[in-house]
């Protein structure tokens, strides 16, 4: 097989990381007919991901959104492994969705490059790190790009495919094509910039929302209401921070500041306060809002 990536050769997808993003990205791939492996060093994370996905699929069937035969077949196409070496050896396309830490990602990309077949594209779901920061540790920088999904990945249609200077056209075409076959609406980002496109738009809205609240202009609940009832957004900016995770939002902002060095880009103090208190949003039961489940 040629070492040039080609959509038609993609049969097996590996997703690295069994968190909320990784597991749902894997499920989207399996629902689209691909053989999917989810790899995570934590057995516990894999078990939890498997259970959460089965539950999600049950819900989709009971709500009449999907057929049981389709969800069972898709769940049957999913494998869960702790060994990255074994998982990478049969992958035609890899999407890394591990923790947003550069050193961890570099280690993962080094392993992936060693063990994945030469034609395999190595993509990262990172929203904060351009793939050039991991491409240089591999011997296939031309086959590395960002493929950034949105939360919740089973639902949100957008995928940002971001090329770095050395990403080949074949890699871009394969990533865009794969996103389409996964039922998504990919957009191509021609150059690495902090926040890509969607998070830049969201960041502008979030900054303004935090300022309005901080200045005592309106409560955060009322700001959310305005976003929903005046602008038609499905969620207000505060609800969305809780969904994405206060820790993730904080990290995105911190990474943005580190790239620009502009103190105006530092995480907002109110955000830092929640972050330092461990109030990460829905996943901890407390963020801007309190969650009972
Ligand atoms: N995982 C999977 N599916 C989910 C979900 C989740 N966490 N939450 C909701 N859904 C699906 C379910 O099918 C759900 O129906 P059921 O509860 O009956 O199963 C359906 O969506 C509707 O959910 P809700 O009735 O709870 O509420 P909703 O109609 O408001 O829809 C939503 C939920 C799809 C999340 C919607 O509110 C929405 O689109 N919100 C905006 C999300 C958004 O902006 N995401 C981008 C985040 S930014 C990001 O991800 C980038 C980054 O780099 C961090």
Boltz pocket constraint, residues with backbone or C-beta under 6 A from the ligand:
constraints:
  - pocket:
      binder: B
      contacts: [[A, 56], [A, 59], [A, 60], [A, 63], [A, 127], [A, 149], [A, 150], [A, 151], [A, 152], [A, 153], [A, 154], [A, 155], [A, 156], [A, 199], [A, 202], [A, 234], [A, 235], [A, 240], [A, 244], [A, 248]]
      max_distance: 6.0
